[in-house]
Amino acid sequence: MAKRLTDKEQKEIIAHYTETQNYRETARMFNISPNTVKGLINKNKEVAQICTQKNIENTKSVLQAMEEKKQDKIDLLGKMLNAMHSKLDNLDMFTNIKDLATAYGIILDKEIKIKELDNKNKDNQDVLDRLDKLLEEQKNA
């Protein structure tokens, strides 16, 4: 028969899950079943709301951080291209043309990815707006 969890243990499990948002990780930490963790969380609706709110806030934070670093990434790619062009203009016996070609291909791939991300930026803003709305709904619930 399974051991019953004390109130203190249950609170510790809930606190850990709130931090990690991961049933399996929390279960391993406390040597219990992931289903036990899930059951504890589902019994406590307030905790479930806190977890949902934290998840929304984390997602919003990651999307904002990615957007803030976008210009740095573009600047870095520009510097790398300039350095490669300079190296190509001054080829010597120490320059491996295959390495330059590979690096150039990688940079082009990244530039294409940046353009794709720019196209998705509008979608990201829509997601951020929906997340804000969900946060408001959670607070008002």
C-alpha positions, 0 to 999 in steps of 0.5 A: 500500500502506498504511503500517504503524504503529509500536508507538508509533503503535499505543499512541497510537491505543489511548490516544486511543480509550480516552479518546474511545471514538470510532473515527471521531474517533480515525481522523481524529486519526491520519489512518487508517481507523476500521476500522484503529482498530477492528482495533487495539482488537479485537486488544488485549482488555485495552484493550477491557476498559478501554474497556468499564469506562470506558464503564460508569463514565462512564454511572454517573457521568452518571446519578448527576450527573443525580440529584444535580441533580434537587432544584435543578431542581425548586426553580428551577421553583418560583421561576419559577412564583412569579415568574410568578404575582407578575407576573400579579397586577401586570400593567402595560403592559410585561408581554407576556401571551403571553410569560408564557403561553409560559413557563408552558407550558414550565414545565408541560412540564418538570414533566411531564418531572420526573414521568416522570424520577421514574418512571424513577428506579427504572429508573435504580437498576436500571441502576446496580446492573447496571453495578456488577455488570458492573464487578465481573465485568470486574475479576474476569475 
